[in-house]
Amino acid sequence: MLPFGISTEEDSEDRKPLKKIPETNAIFENVNKVNHQSDEDPETLRISIDAKAKVDIGEFSERMENPRVGEPEEALDHDMNPEIKMVPFGIF
């Protein structure tokens, strides 16, 4: 491992995933089985959904459009207690 948390290619090969639940292998075996079955069936359309980390929505300081024009806008200093949380995702 290099200083400041920088890793080399050799370091990354030795590391294991940080979060792996006991069911991970069974889940991927099932996914591979179902994918193979869908590949063989011409009537099946495979859809993939990719979700990202939750995004806080609210009046946060980094969301000001143009802070140097006109009156200063009131914004929260931190992103605590967001108005809502959303999960961005895509369907392929």
N, CA, C and O atoms as a GROMACS GRO file, in nm:
protein
  368
    1MET      N    1   0.085  -0.118   0.000
    1MET     CA    2   0.000   0.000   0.000
    1MET      C    3   0.089   0.124   0.000
    1MET      O    4   0.183   0.133   0.079
    2LEU      N    5   0.060   0.216  -0.087
    2LEU     CA    6   0.133   0.341  -0.095
    2LEU      C    7   0.077   0.440   0.007
    2LEU      O    8  -0.030   0.417   0.062
    3PRO      N    9   0.149   0.550   0.035
    3PRO     CA   10   0.099   0.648   0.131
    3PRO      C   11  -0.034   0.709   0.087
    3PRO      O   12  -0.070   0.704  -0.031
    4PHE      N   13  -0.106   0.766   0.181
    4PHE     CA   14  -0.231   0.838   0.158
    4PHE      C   15  -0.342   0.749   0.100
    4PHE      O   16  -0.429   0.798   0.030
    5GLY      N   17  -0.339   0.620   0.129
    5GLY     CA   18  -0.446   0.531   0.086
    5GLY      C   19  -0.444   0.495  -0.061
    5GLY      O   20  -0.540   0.436  -0.111
    6ILE      N   21  -0.336   0.527  -0.131
    6ILE     CA   22  -0.326   0.492  -0.272
    6ILE      C   23  -0.278   0.348  -0.281
    6ILE      O   24  -0.181   0.310  -0.215
    7SER      N   25  -0.346   0.268  -0.361
    7SER     CA   26  -0.306   0.128  -0.371
    7SER      C   27  -0.250   0.098  -0.509
    7SER      O   28  -0.282   0.166  -0.607
    8THR      N   29  -0.168  -0.003  -0.513
    8THR     CA   30  -0.112  -0.048  -0.640
    8THR      C   31  -0.198  -0.161  -0.694
    8THR      O   32  -0.286  -0.210  -0.625
    9GLU      N   33  -0.172  -0.202  -0.817
    9GLU     CA   34  -0.249  -0.311  -0.878
    9GLU      C   35  -0.233  -0.439  -0.796
    9GLU      O   36  -0.329  -0.514  -0.781
   10GLU      N   37  -0.114  -0.463  -0.743
   10GLU     CA   38  -0.091  -0.583  -0.663
   10GLU      C   39  -0.175  -0.579  -0.536
   10GLU      O   40  -0.230  -0.682  -0.494
   11ASP      N   41  -0.186  -0.460  -0.474
   11ASP     CA   42  -0.267  -0.447  -0.353
   11ASP      C   43  -0.412  -0.482  -0.380
   11ASP      O   44  -0.475  -0.552  -0.300
   12SER      N   45  -0.466  -0.435  -0.492
   12SER     CA   46  -0.608  -0.456  -0.520
   12SER      C   47  -0.639  -0.603  -0.545
   12SER      O   48  -0.751  -0.646  -0.518
   13GLU      N   49  -0.544  -0.680  -0.596
   13GLU     CA   50  -0.568  -0.822  -0.620
   13GLU      C   51  -0.578  -0.899  -0.489
   13GLU      O   52  -0.648  -1.001  -0.482
   14ASP      N   53  -0.509  -0.852  -0.384
   14ASP     CA   54  -0.508  -0.923  -0.256
   14ASP      C   55  -0.630  -0.891  -0.171
   14ASP      O   56  -0.664  -0.966  -0.080
   15ARG      N   57  -0.697  -0.779  -0.199
   15ARG     CA   58  -0.810  -0.737  -0.116
   15ARG      C   59  -0.938  -0.810  -0.154
   15ARG      O   60  -0.960  -0.842  -0.271
   16LYS      N   61  -1.021  -0.835  -0.055
   16LYS     CA   62  -1.151  -0.897  -0.077
   16LYS      C   63  -1.258  -0.789  -0.072
   16LYS      O   64  -1.233  -0.681  -0.018
   17PRO      N   65  -1.377  -0.815  -0.126
   17PRO     CA   66  -1.485  -0.716  -0.117
   17PRO      C   67  -1.514  -0.683   0.029
   17PRO      O   68  -1.507  -0.769   0.116
   18LEU      N   69  -1.548  -0.557   0.054
   18LEU     CA   70  -1.574  -0.514   0.190
   18LEU      C   71  -1.704  -0.573   0.245
   18LEU      O   72  -1.709  -0.613   0.361
   19LYS      N   73  -1.808  -0.579   0.163
   19LYS     CA   74  -1.937  -0.629   0.209
   19LYS      C   75  -1.976  -0.751   0.126
   19LYS      O   76  -2.002  -0.739   0.007
   20LYS      N   77  -1.980  -0.865   0.189
   20LYS     CA   78  -2.024  -0.986   0.121
   20LYS      C   79  -2.107  -1.065   0.220
   20LYS      O   80  -2.057  -1.110   0.324
   21ILE      N   81  -2.234  -1.082   0.187
   21ILE     CA   82  -2.321  -1.157   0.276
   21ILE      C   83  -2.307  -1.305   0.246
   21ILE      O   84  -2.262  -1.341   0.137
   22PRO      N   85  -2.343  -1.392   0.338
   22PRO     CA   86  -2.328  -1.536   0.316
   22PRO      C   87  -2.404  -1.586   0.193
   22PRO      O   88  -2.363  -1.685   0.132
   23GLU      N   89  -2.514  -1.520   0.157
   23GLU     CA   90  -2.596  -1.565   0.045
   23GLU      C   91  -2.545  -1.518  -0.091
   23GLU      O   92  -2.606  -1.550  -0.192
   24THR      N   93  -2.435  -1.442  -0.096
   24THR     CA   94  -2.389  -1.382  -0.221
   24THR      C   95  -2.368  -1.486  -0.331
   24THR      O   96  -2.417  -1.467  -0.443
   25ASN      N   97  -2.298  -1.594  -0.302
   25ASN     CA   98  -2.272  -1.695  -0.406
   25ASN      C   99  -2.401  -1.756  -0.457
   25ASN      O  100  -2.417  -1.776  -0.577
   26ALA      N  101  -2.494  -1.787  -0.367
   26ALA     CA  102  -2.622  -1.846  -0.408
   26ALA      C  103  -2.702  -1.748  -0.494
   26ALA      O  104  -2.766  -1.789  -0.591
   27ILE      N  105  -2.698  -1.620  -0.460
   27ILE     CA  106  -2.769  -1.519  -0.538
   27ILE      C  107  -2.715  -1.516  -0.680
   27ILE      O  108  -2.793  -1.518  -0.775
   28PHE      N  109  -2.583  -1.512  -0.696
   28PHE     CA  110  -2.525  -1.504  -0.830
   28PHE      C  111  -2.542  -1.633  -0.908
   28PHE      O  112  -2.556  -1.630  -1.030
   29GLU      N  113  -2.542  -1.747  -0.841
   29GLU     CA  114  -2.571  -1.873  -0.910
   29GLU      C  115  -2.712  -1.870  -0.966
   29GLU      O  116  -2.735  -1.912  -1.080
   30ASN      N  117  -2.808  -1.819  -0.888
   30ASN     CA  118  -2.946  -1.809  -0.935
   30ASN      C  119  -2.958  -1.710  -1.051
   30ASN      O  120  -3.028  -1.737  -1.148
   31VAL      N  121  -2.890  -1.595  -1.041
   31VAL     CA  122  -2.893  -1.496  -1.148
   31VAL      C  123  -2.838  -1.556  -1.277
   31VAL      O  124  -2.897  -1.538  -1.384
   32ASN      N  125  -2.726  -1.627  -1.268
   32ASN     CA  126  -2.668  -1.689  -1.388
   32ASN      C  127  -2.762  -1.793  -1.448
   32ASN      O  128  -2.774  -1.803  -1.570
   33LYS      N  129  -2.828  -1.872  -1.363
   33LYS     CA  130  -2.923  -1.973  -1.410
   33LYS      C  131  -3.040  -1.907  -1.484
   33LYS      O  132  -3.076  -1.949  -1.594
   34VAL      N  133  -3.098  -1.804  -1.422
   34VAL     CA  134  -3.212  -1.736  -1.484
   34VAL      C  135  -3.170  -1.665  -1.612
   34VAL      O  136  -3.245  -1.665  -1.710
   35ASN      N  137  -3.052  -1.603  -1.614
   35ASN     CA  138  -3.003  -1.538  -1.735
   35ASN      C  139  -2.988  -1.639  -1.849
   35ASN      O  140  -3.025  -1.610  -1.962
   36HIS      N  141  -2.934  -1.756  -1.819
   36HIS     CA  142  -2.917  -1.860  -1.921
   36HIS      C  143  -3.054  -1.904  -1.975
   36HIS      O  144  -3.071  -1.921  -2.095
   37GLN      N  145  -3.150  -1.922  -1.884
   37GLN     CA  146  -3.285  -1.961  -1.926
   37GLN      C  147  -3.347  -1.854  -2.016
   37GLN      O  148  -3.411  -1.886  -2.116
   38SER      N  149  -3.330  -1.727  -1.980
   38SER     CA  150  -3.388  -1.620  -2.062
   38SER      C  151  -3.318  -1.608  -2.197
   38SER      O  152  -3.383  -1.573  -2.296
   39ASP      N  153  -3.189  -1.637  -2.203
   39ASP     CA  154  -3.117  -1.636  -2.331
   39ASP      C  155  -3.172  -1.742  -2.425
   39ASP      O  156  -3.174  -1.722  -2.547
   40GLU      N  157  -3.215  -1.855  -2.371
   40GLU     CA  158  -3.266  -1.966  -2.452
   40GLU      C  159  -3.410  -1.946  -2.497
   40GLU      O  160  -3.455  -2.011  -2.592
   41ASP      N  161  -3.484  -1.857  -2.431
   41ASP     CA  162  -3.626  -1.838  -2.461
   41ASP      C  163  -3.645  -1.712  -2.547
   41ASP      O  164  -3.621  -1.602  -2.499
   42PRO      N  165  -3.688  -1.728  -2.674
   42PRO     CA  166  -3.704  -1.612  -2.762
   42PRO      C  167  -3.819  -1.520  -2.718
   42PRO      O  168  -3.827  -1.406  -2.765
   43GLU      N  169  -3.907  -1.566  -2.632
   43GLU     CA  170  -4.020  -1.486  -2.585
   43GLU      C  171  -3.986  -1.402  -2.462
   43GLU      O  172  -4.070  -1.326  -2.413
   44THR      N  173  -3.864  -1.413  -2.412
   44THR     CA  174  -3.824  -1.343  -2.290
   44THR      C  175  -3.744  -1.219  -2.324
   44THR      O  176  -3.652  -1.223  -2.406
   45LEU      N  177  -3.779  -1.108  -2.260
   45LEU     CA  178  -3.704  -0.984  -2.272
   45LEU      C  179  -3.637  -0.957  -2.138
   45LEU      O  180  -3.704  -0.948  -2.035
   46ARG      N  181  -3.506  -0.945  -2.138
   46ARG     CA  182  -3.433  -0.920  -2.014
   46ARG      C  183  -3.422  -0.770  -1.990
   46ARG      O  184  -3.383  -0.695  -2.080
   47ILE      N  185  -3.455  -0.727  -1.870
   47ILE     CA  186  -3.446  -0.586  -1.830
   47ILE      C  187  -3.348  -0.577  -1.714
   47ILE      O  188  -3.352  -0.659  -1.622
   48SER      N  189  -3.261  -0.478  -1.720
   48SER     CA  190  -3.164  -0.457  -1.614
   48SER      C  191  -3.192  -0.323  -1.547
   48SER      O  192  -3.211  -0.222  -1.616
   49ILE      N  193  -3.193  -0.321  -1.415
   49ILE     CA  194  -3.212  -0.197  -1.339
   49ILE      C  195  -3.087  -0.172  -1.257
   49ILE      O  196  -3.040  -0.260  -1.184
   50ASP      N  197  -3.033  -0.052  -1.269
   50ASP     CA  198  -2.913  -0.013  -1.196
   50ASP      C  199  -2.948   0.103  -1.103
   50ASP      O  200  -2.982   0.211  -1.150
   51ALA      N  201  -2.940   0.081  -0.973
   51ALA     CA  202  -2.971   0.186  -0.876
   51ALA      C  203  -2.842   0.241  -0.816
   51ALA      O  204  -2.743   0.168  -0.801
   52LYS      N  205  -2.844   0.367  -0.784
   52LYS     CA  206  -2.728   0.434  -0.725
   52LYS      C  207  -2.757   0.468  -0.579
   52LYS      O  208  -2.865   0.440  -0.527
   53ALA      N  209  -2.660   0.529  -0.513
   53ALA     CA  210  -2.676   0.568  -0.373
   53ALA      C  211  -2.783   0.676  -0.362
   53ALA      O  212  -2.808   0.752  -0.456
   54LYS      N  213  -2.847   0.682  -0.245
   54LYS     CA  214  -2.952   0.782  -0.221
   54LYS      C  215  -2.894   0.923  -0.231
   54LYS      O  216  -2.779   0.948  -0.194
   55VAL      N  217  -2.976   1.015  -0.281
   55VAL     CA  218  -2.937   1.155  -0.295
   55VAL      C  219  -3.029   1.238  -0.208
   55VAL      O  220  -3.151   1.226  -0.216
   56ASP      N  221  -2.970   1.324  -0.123
   56ASP     CA  222  -3.049   1.414  -0.040
   56ASP      C  223  -3.097   1.532  -0.124
   56ASP      O  224  -3.020   1.589  -0.201
   57ILE      N  225  -3.225   1.567  -0.109
   57ILE     CA  226  -3.283   1.680  -0.182
   57ILE      C  227  -3.323   1.786  -0.079
   57ILE      O  228  -3.395   1.756   0.016
   58GLY      N  229  -3.277   1.909  -0.099
   58GLY     CA  230  -3.312   2.017  -0.007
   58GLY      C  231  -3.238   2.145  -0.043
   58GLY      O  232  -3.167   2.150  -0.143
   59GLU      N  233  -3.255   2.246   0.038
   59GLU     CA  234  -3.191   2.377   0.016
   59GLU      C  235  -3.050   2.375   0.074
   59GLU      O  236  -3.025   2.434   0.179
   60PHE      N  237  -2.958   2.309   0.006
   60PHE     CA  238  -2.820   2.299   0.053
   60PHE      C  239  -2.735   2.402  -0.020
   60PHE      O  240  -2.766   2.441  -0.132
   61SER      N  241  -2.625   2.445   0.044
   61SER     CA  242  -2.543   2.553  -0.010
   61SER      C  243  -2.488   2.522  -0.148
   61SER      O  244  -2.476   2.613  -0.229
   62GLU      N  245  -2.453   2.397  -0.178
   62GLU     CA  246  -2.394   2.367  -0.308
   62GLU      C  247  -2.496   2.368  -0.420
   62GLU      O  248  -2.459   2.356  -0.537
   63ARG      N  249  -2.624   2.381  -0.389
   63ARG     CA  250  -2.727   2.380  -0.491
   63ARG      C  251  -2.767   2.522  -0.536
   63ARG      O  252  -2.858   2.537  -0.617
   64MET      N  253  -2.700   2.627  -0.485
   64MET     CA  254  -2.732   2.763  -0.527
   64MET      C  255  -2.689   2.781  -0.672
   64MET      O  256  -2.578   2.742  -0.709
   65GLU      N  257  -2.777   2.840  -0.754
   65GLU     CA  258  -2.746   2.852  -0.896
   65GLU      C  259  -2.638   2.956  -0.925
   65GLU      O  260  -2.541   2.925  -0.994
   66ASN      N  261  -2.653   3.077  -0.872
   66ASN     CA  262  -2.554   3.182  -0.898
   66ASN      C  263  -2.537   3.266  -0.772
   66ASN      O  264  -2.605   3.367  -0.756
   67PRO      N  265  -2.447   3.226  -0.682
   67PRO     CA  266  -2.435   3.293  -0.552
   67PRO      C  267  -2.379   3.434  -0.559
   67PRO      O  268  -2.388   3.506  -0.459
   68ARG      N  269  -2.322   3.479  -0.670
   68ARG     CA  270  -2.260   3.611  -0.678
   68ARG      C  271  -2.353   3.718  -0.736
   68ARG      O  272  -2.312   3.834  -0.748
   69VAL      N  273  -2.474   3.683  -0.772
   69VAL     CA  274  -2.565   3.779  -0.833
   69VAL      C  275  -2.682   3.804  -0.739
   69VAL      O  276  -2.741   3.710  -0.687
   70GLY      N  277  -2.717   3.931  -0.717
   70GLY     CA  278  -2.834   3.966  -0.637
   70GLY      C  279  -2.814   3.940  -0.489
   70GLY      O  280  -2.701   3.933  -0.440
   71GLU      N  281  -2.926   3.925  -0.420
   71GLU     CA  282  -2.924   3.901  -0.276
   71GLU      C  283  -2.877   3.760  -0.246
   71GLU      O  284  -2.904   3.667  -0.322
   72PRO      N  285  -2.805   3.744  -0.134
   72PRO     CA  286  -2.762   3.608  -0.098
   72PRO      C  287  -2.884   3.520  -0.070
   72PRO      O  288  -2.983   3.565  -0.011
   73GLU      N  289  -2.875   3.396  -0.111
   73GLU     CA  290  -2.982   3.301  -0.085
   73GLU      C  291  -2.955   3.231   0.047
   73GLU      O  292  -2.840   3.202   0.079
   74GLU      N  293  -3.059   3.204   0.122
   74GLU     CA  294  -3.044   3.132   0.247
   74GLU      C  295  -3.033   2.984   0.216
   74GLU      O  296  -3.115   2.928   0.143
   75ALA      N  297  -2.932   2.922   0.270
   75ALA     CA  298  -2.911   2.779   0.246
   75ALA      C  299  -2.864   2.714   0.375
   75ALA      O  300  -2.812   2.781   0.465
   76LEU      N  301  -2.883   2.586   0.384
   76LEU     CA  302  -2.836   2.512   0.500
   76LEU      C  303  -2.686   2.490   0.488
   76LEU      O  304  -2.636   2.468   0.378
   77ASP      N  305  -2.616   2.495   0.600
   77ASP     CA  306  -2.472   2.474   0.597
   77ASP      C  307  -2.437   2.328   0.573
   77ASP      O  308  -2.333   2.297   0.515
   78HIS      N  309  -2.522   2.239   0.618
   78HIS     CA  310  -2.495   2.096   0.606
   78HIS      C  311  -2.617   2.028   0.547
   78HIS      O  312  -2.727   2.084   0.546
   79ASP      N  313  -2.598   1.910   0.498
   79ASP     CA  314  -2.710   1.839   0.436
   79ASP      C  315  -2.783   1.749   0.536
   79ASP      O  316  -2.820   1.636   0.503
   80MET      N  317  -2.802   1.799   0.657
   80MET     CA  318  -2.877   1.724   0.758
   80MET      C  319  -3.026   1.750   0.739
   80MET      O  320  -3.065   1.860   0.698
   81ASN      N  321  -3.107   1.652   0.768
   81ASN     CA  322  -3.252   1.663   0.757
   81ASN      C  323  -3.297   1.708   0.618
   81ASN      O  324  -3.362   1.812   0.605
   82PRO      N  325  -3.265   1.632   0.516
   82PRO     CA  326  -3.308   1.671   0.382
   82PRO      C  327  -3.461   1.666   0.371
   82PRO      O  328  -3.527   1.595   0.447
   83GLU      N  329  -3.515   1.743   0.276
   83GLU     CA  330  -3.659   1.742   0.254
   83GLU      C  331  -3.704   1.602   0.212
   83GLU      O  332  -3.803   1.550   0.264
   84ILE      N  333  -3.632   1.542   0.120
   84ILE     CA  334  -3.661   1.406   0.076
   84ILE      C  335  -3.530   1.338   0.036
   84ILE      O  336  -3.428   1.405   0.019
   85LYS      N  337  -3.534   1.207   0.022
   85LYS     CA  338  -3.421   1.130  -0.030
   85LYS      C  339  -3.470   1.056  -0.153
   85LYS      O  340  -3.578   0.997  -0.151
   86MET      N  341  -3.392   1.059  -0.259
   86MET     CA  342  -3.429   0.991  -0.382
   86MET      C  343  -3.320   0.892  -0.420
   86MET      O  344  -3.203   0.911  -0.386
   87VAL      N  345  -3.359   0.786  -0.490
   87VAL     CA  346  -3.265   0.686  -0.538
   87VAL      C  347  -3.264   0.694  -0.691
   87VAL      O  348  -3.359   0.650  -0.755
   88PRO      N  349  -3.155   0.750  -0.749
   88PRO     CA  350  -3.148   0.753  -0.895
   88PRO      C  351  -3.129   0.611  -0.949
   88PRO      O  352  -3.055   0.532  -0.891
   89PHE      N  353  -3.194   0.582  -1.060
   89PHE     CA  354  -3.178   0.449  -1.120
   89PHE      C  355  -3.199   0.458  -1.270
   89PHE      O  356  -3.256   0.555  -1.322
   90GLY      N  357  -3.152   0.357  -1.339
   90GLY     CA  358  -3.171   0.348  -1.483
   90GLY      C  359  -3.224   0.210  -1.520
   90GLY      O  360  -3.191   0.111  -1.454
   91ILE      N  361  -3.304   0.205  -1.623
   91ILE     CA  362  -3.357   0.078  -1.673
   91ILE      C  363  -3.302   0.058  -1.813
   91ILE      O  364  -3.312   0.147  -1.898
   92PHE      N  365  -3.243  -0.058  -1.836
   92PHE     CA  366  -3.184  -0.089  -1.966
   92PHE      C  367  -3.259  -0.203  -2.032
   92PHE      O  368  -3.224  -0.244  -2.142
   0.00000   0.00000   0.00000
